[in-house]
Amino acid sequence: MNEAKKIIRALIAKPGLDGHDRGAKVLALGLRDEGMEVIYTGRRQTPESIVQAAIQEDVDVIGLSCLSGAHDYLFPRVTELLKERGIRHMLVIGGGIIPEEDIPSLKQKGIREIFGPGSRIDDIANFIRQNVKR
Amino acid sequence: MEENIVELIENMRAGGDRYLARLITLIENDSPSSSQIMEILPTYLGRAYRIGITGPPGAGKSTLIDKLTTVFRSKGLSVGIIAVDPSSFISGGAVLGDRIRMQQHYLDTDVFIRSMATRGSTGGLSKSVSTVVKLLDAFGKDIVMVETVGVGQADVEIVKIVDTVITVLTPDAGDSMQFMKAGLVEIAGIIVVNKADRDNASWVVAEINAVLSASLRKSKWQVSVLRTQAINGVGIDELYEEISKRRIKDAQ
């Protein structure tokens, strides 16, 4: 596929009821500085609204951020919905406050990597670049 | 991964959001299929009424689009929105921050929102926007709204691809000298003074009207000047009526 200049499009989304989104915004700016086009959904999204946005924006990667502990339900619900809608190519990653012991189960359910507090933006960007399809 | 364009377009017209989104991406990336897509599109065009929304950053363009969408939807009209934001000249990336103002419509399957970056183009749009407008039209949207980057005077590309341009200003937009300068007010079909609860709103409306009445420019339509407070929904129905008048007249 000979596309001229492939720019990665990312959706940063906040499912659930988190009270603030500073981390998500820092990430959005950071990925912008890494050359990506970043759409930020705003807070208080449902898995349904996130998947709808991801499809319309035809993003390559979805970054889910959750600070309030509902990641075990919300993150896999996103990957489930993507599957139901026949979307197989989007990379899904997560971050926020995710306890270590929850990570294996999330990965098993399709969240490819978790980037918690202290993660470097360039590590996240490189991971995305190495793992996006098409 | 070869893609069958004819099939993609058929699937899109059958109502598939994801196919529409995919076609937009192919156009945006200037892929080899672009010319084939552009050849097929004209067959399906002509239904959508296209509105451009321009004006300086922070004037309330996205919020206005959000409110207008609610009104269009209440009349049973389907809506496509293209929201353009600037690409960074340093990194080539972009934060596309217009969609966030339209959250109430995220789950409405008759509202399609696509955020686009300028990717180096000047003039407030990206070069693929005109084709993406056609894609939304071919998809069956009744209304297509395009929000420009909002740098103001340079935002003139929009005129060529829409039926009506709405220029959104705020009460601190300046005085008559400001409005006499080329670009901002010239291209407008409808001028909206948003955040009209602020001081100076009446004065700004008067200054704009003074410049408009002094202008000898002949056009099909008298330029209308309206006041809104988009965030509170004030003035939106009047704006809708104004758009409606033009849409009906243009269809005749």
Interface residues (C-beta under 8 A of the other chain):
Chain A: M1 N2 E3 A4 K5 K6 I7 A28 L29 L31 R32 D33 E34 G35 M36 E37 V38 I39 Y40 T41 G42 Q45 T46 E48 S49 Q52 A53 I55 Q56 E57 D58 R85 G86 I87 R134
Chain B: M1 D17 R18 A21 R22 I24 T25 N29 D30 S31 P32 S87 S88 I90 S91 G92 G93 A94 V95 L96 G97 R99 I100 Q103 Y106 L107 T109 F112 I113 R114 S115 A117 R119
